[in-house]
Each structure stands twice: as C-alpha cells, then as structure tokens.
Amino acid sequence: MPERPEIVCICGSARFVAQMRAANRELTFAGVIVVAPGEADGPGTDEQKTVLDALHLHKIDLADRVLVVNPGGYVGESTSREIAYAHASGKPVSYTEPV
C-alpha cells in the first residue's frame, strides 16, 4: 500500500444510493480512501440540501479524483454542478458508465 492512499470522491444521484455504496465498498477494498455524499432517511429541507451540496464540494476539494456513479448514463443537475466544480478544480473525473 502506498504511503498515502488515493482519495476518491463519489458523486451521483441520490436515486443510486445502492450503486454508490457498492462503488464505495469496491474502492475501499482496493485500498482507496472514499468520500461520498451524505445520506438521509428521507427528503430533507431546502436548507439541509444547501448544506449537503456545499459540504460535498469540500469533499471534492479533499479528493485526488472524482468517480461519478451514473447507471444508464444518467447525470442529474446537482451531479453536473459537482462535475463542473471538479473540472474547474483540476480534478480528474471518471464515470461508472459512458455518458
């Protein structure tokens, strides 16, 4: 294992929680530090969503690269903003499926 493991930030739609968990598990067992979106038991308030969205951008800042979990090629509005932020920050972005 390298001195400092790679850090990957997972991005994707909340509808793909199961797929993001699977990606998290796979990366973790490969020796990667994973930062992922926060999870809620149900829909949160607009204020909570704003906080989570801002927090996730900080998670991207911590990462070496971003992995977008996008079954069927789907990328929603929030994820698109995160991808744009990652690109603007110079972070490499990869996808689980072709866009």
C-alpha positions as CSV (number, residue, x, y, z in Angstrom):
1,M,0.0,0.0,0.0
2,P,1.3,3.5,-0.8
3,E,2.4,5.9,1.9
4,R,-0.8,7.9,1.4
5,P,-3.7,6.1,-0.3
6,E,-5.6,7.7,-3.1
7,I,-8.7,9.7,-2.1
8,V,-11.7,9.4,-4.4
9,C,-14.9,11.4,-4.0
10,I,-18.0,9.6,-5.3
11,C,-20.7,11.7,-6.9
12,G,-24.1,10.7,-8.2
13,S,-27.8,11.0,-7.9
14,A,-29.4,10.1,-4.6
15,R,-31.5,7.5,-6.5
16,F,-28.3,5.5,-7.0
17,V,-27.5,5.0,-3.3
18,A,-27.1,1.3,-3.6
19,Q,-24.7,1.6,-6.6
20,M,-22.7,4.3,-4.7
21,R,-22.4,2.0,-1.7
22,A,-21.2,-0.8,-4.0
23,A,-18.6,1.6,-5.6
24,N,-17.5,2.7,-2.1
25,R,-17.1,-0.9,-0.9
26,E,-15.1,-1.9,-4.1
27,L,-12.8,1.2,-3.8
28,T,-12.3,0.7,-0.1
29,F,-11.2,-2.9,-0.5
30,A,-8.8,-1.7,-3.2
31,G,-7.1,0.4,-0.6
32,V,-8.7,3.8,-1.6
33,I,-10.0,6.4,0.9
34,V,-13.5,7.1,-0.2
35,V,-15.6,10.3,0.5
36,A,-19.2,10.0,-0.5
37,P,-22.4,12.0,-0.5
38,G,-24.2,12.4,2.8
39,E,-27.3,10.2,3.2
40,A,-30.6,11.0,4.7
41,D,-33.5,8.7,5.6
42,G,-35.9,10.9,3.7
43,P,-36.3,14.2,1.9
44,G,-34.6,17.0,3.8
45,T,-35.4,20.6,4.0
46,D,-34.1,23.1,1.4
47,E,-31.6,24.4,4.0
48,Q,-30.3,20.9,4.6
49,K,-29.9,20.2,0.9
50,T,-28.0,23.5,0.6
51,V,-25.6,22.5,3.4
52,L,-25.1,19.0,2.0
53,D,-24.4,20.4,-1.5
54,A,-21.8,22.8,-0.2
55,L,-20.2,20.1,2.0
56,H,-19.9,17.8,-1.0
57,L,-17.9,20.4,-2.9
58,H,-15.5,20.5,0.0
59,K,-15.3,16.7,-0.2
60,I,-14.3,17.1,-3.9
61,D,-11.6,19.5,-2.7
62,L,-10.1,16.8,-0.5
63,A,-10.1,14.2,-3.2
64,D,-7.5,13.3,-5.7
65,R,-10.1,12.4,-8.3
66,V,-13.9,12.1,-8.7
67,L,-15.9,9.0,-9.6
68,V,-19.4,9.6,-11.0
69,V,-21.8,6.7,-10.4
70,N,-24.2,7.1,-13.3
71,P,-26.2,3.9,-14.1
72,G,-27.7,4.2,-17.6
73,G,-25.5,7.2,-18.2
74,Y,-27.8,9.4,-16.0
75,V,-26.2,12.6,-14.6
76,G,-28.6,14.9,-12.8
77,E,-28.4,18.7,-12.2
78,S,-26.6,18.5,-8.9
79,T,-24.1,16.0,-10.1
80,S,-23.5,18.1,-13.2
81,R,-22.6,21.0,-11.0
82,E,-20.2,18.8,-9.0
83,I,-18.6,17.6,-12.2
84,A,-18.1,21.2,-13.4
85,Y,-16.7,22.1,-10.0
86,A,-14.2,19.2,-10.1
87,H,-13.1,20.1,-13.6
88,A,-12.6,23.8,-12.6
89,S,-10.6,22.5,-9.6
90,G,-8.4,20.4,-11.9
91,K,-9.7,17.1,-10.5
92,P,-9.8,14.1,-12.9
93,V,-13.4,12.8,-13.4
94,S,-14.3,9.3,-14.4
95,Y,-17.7,7.6,-14.8
96,T,-19.0,4.1,-14.0
97,E,-20.8,4.1,-17.3
98,P,-20.4,6.1,-20.6
99,V,-22.1,9.5,-20.5
